[in-house]
Amino acid sequence: MQGSETKEKKPGRAGKMFRSAMDAALVPLLAIFTALVIGGIIIWMAGGNPIQAYAGLFQGAFGSAKALSETAVWATPYILAGLAVALAFRGGLFNIGAEGQLALGAVAAAWVGYALPGLLGITIPAITLIREIIRDSTLRFKASVSYKMPSTR
């Protein structure tokens, strides 16, 4: 019976793109879920209420316009540092220490801002110059001990 044979439909381009997007999103979503479950277990073992703790966490981070603004202010430097590491990784460089570079730059900027009070016209260029000198020196040190990853392609 030739007519009773069923042919499998191959997914089209849109189906493949959807499947690829779902595969890419699955690992981060599972990582977040796992972290929430493990954190909840730790909170529960310490005698706390995980639901109440997570509700307070989300309320403090996203509960109001001010909370959302503070979350964005604190998260943006880390997001940009993560993008810098991802860019280096895509280029084949194993870059660690972006958070340390960010912290050293912040300390240097705070020190210059404190050392030059009231000189706004000089303070901002001085902060930028000191920050770049420290960033450059950390990058030069990292370049001297960096590891070039073998090509994966």
N, C-alpha and C positions, 0 to 999 in steps of 0.2 A: 504494500500500500504506500504509494508515493505521497499521496495527499495527507496522510496522517503523521508524516515526519514533521517534527517541530524544529524550527531553526532558532538558534539562540541569537538574540539581538546583541550586537556589540555596542557598548556605550559610545555615545557621540562625543564630540569635543567638549561640549558643555558639561557632560557627565564626568569626563576625565578631569576637567578643571575643578569641579565641585569635589570630587573624590580626593584630589591633590590638596585642596584647601582644607578639607576635613582631616586628612592625615597630618598636615602641618599644624593644625590647631589642637589635635588630640593630645600630644605630649605636654604642651604647656598647661592645658586644662587639667590633665591628670596630675601634674606636678602641684598645681594650686590645690586641687582636691586633697591630695595626699598630705600636703603641708597643713591644711585646715584640720584634717582628721587627727594627725599626730599632735598638733598643737592643742586640739580639744582634749585628747587623752591626757596630755601633760597637765593641762589646766584642771581637769577632773581629778587626777591623781593628787594634785596639790590642794584639793579641797574647794576649788572654785566651780562656778557654773559656766561651762563653755559657751552656752547660748548667750548668756548675759555678757560675757567677756567679748564675744565677737560682735554683739549688737553695739556695745560701747565703742569698740574699735571702728566699726563702720560709721557710727554716728559722729565720732570725733573726726573722721577723715572726710566724710561726704555729707554730713547732716545739715550743713548750712552753707551759705555763700562764703562766709569767712573761713569755715573749715575746708571747703573745696579750694579756696585761694591759697591757704597755707599748705595744703597737700601739694598743689602745683608748684609752689615756690620751693618746697623742700625736695620734691621729686625731680624737677627739671635738670639740675646739675648731674644727678645720677643717671638720668636717661641719656643725656648727652655724652657722659663718660662711657656708658654702655655702647652707644653708637660708635664712639671712637674705637673701642676695643673690637667691635664687630667689623668695622672697616679694615682695621689692621689684620684681623683674622682672615678676612676674605682675600687680602693681598698676600697671604701666606706667612705673616709674621705672628708669632706667639707673643702677645702683649699682655703682661700682667702689671698691675700697679697703677691703673688709671685712677682708682679711688685715692691712693696715696698722693698722686700728682695733684689731684683736686684739693686734697686737704692741705698740702704744702703751699699751693697757690693761694688758698684762702687765708692761711696763717700769715704768709708774706704780705698779702693785701691788707689784712687787719693791722699788722705791725706798721706798715707805711702810713696807713690812715691814722693810727694813733700817734706816730712820731711827727706827723705834719698836720697838727690840728689847725683848722681855720684857714688853711691855704688851699682852697678848693681848686684854684686854677693850676696849682702845682701838684696837688695830691693825686688827682686822677691819672695824669700822665706818669707820675712816679710809681703809682700802684701798678699800672700796666707794664712799665719797664721792669720793675722788680719781679713781677709775676712771670714775665717772659724769660727773664734771666734764669729764674729757678726752674721753670718748665724746660727750658733748653738744656740746662745742666742735668736734670733728671733724664731727659730723653737721650742725651749723649752717653750717660752712664749705662742706660738700658741698652743702647745700641752696641756698646762695647761688650756686653754680656748676653746679647740677644741670641735667640735660637731661630734659625730659618727652618720652617717646617718643610718636609719633603712635599712635593706636589702630589695632590690627590687625584689628579686627572690624568 
